[in-house]
């Protein structure tokens, strides 16, 4: 049995996230598995590095799968490129050690959120950028971002139902970068809970609008309950850009 690591780029606009679901075939995993099964003539299960939300995109999503197929990686890459939908591209494929696991071996993930702060939306990037004609307060945004950095209980910033599992996570870095009318928020963590990237970014956006402070955000964190959280950022402007192993 051979083990393969693949790096995927996808437009999540029409998908119900990456992970396979019982009630729909509109997931990225379902589309890739269907093509892999035709190629290998085997039942293939993909292991993804993360469960991305409905409508969220990925620039460098990492997954792995095992097969007895004897095709070369070059032939596999060509086959996937030809038969996958145009909004999914497998950028690379490599054979790896049998112990490699796309989810369990992850050391860090980075999500990036893009906002157009200009007076008008850009018709060419409107599907991937959230338009908010705001004069964001970057100082306040960085102050709230500082609340999230480090290891904390993120129960107030996840949709994960309380089930006895730990909601402790470590945020390694949050970068807020503005170039002209484009504002980008990059969040890097060891791992993320359900909806956690969008909730953290949503809080940072609210800070930039002047509706919350770092002190209020710390209070929400301390309450450890989702009802105390802020609105989630829109999914269309969020992309998984890097996964480190």
Secondary structure, 3 states (H helix, E strand, C coil): CEEEEEEEEECHHHCCCCCCECCECCCHHHHHHHHHHHHHCCCCCCEECCCCCCCCEEEEEEEEEEECCCCCHHHHHHHHHHHCCCCEEEEEEEEECCCCCCCCCCCEEEEEEEEECCCCCCCCCCCCCEECCCCCCHHHHHHHHHHHCEEEECHHHCCCCCCCCCCEEEEEEEEEEEECCEEEEEEEECCCCCCHHHHHHHHHHHHHHCCCCHHHHHHHHHHCCHHHCCCCCCHHHEEEEEEEC
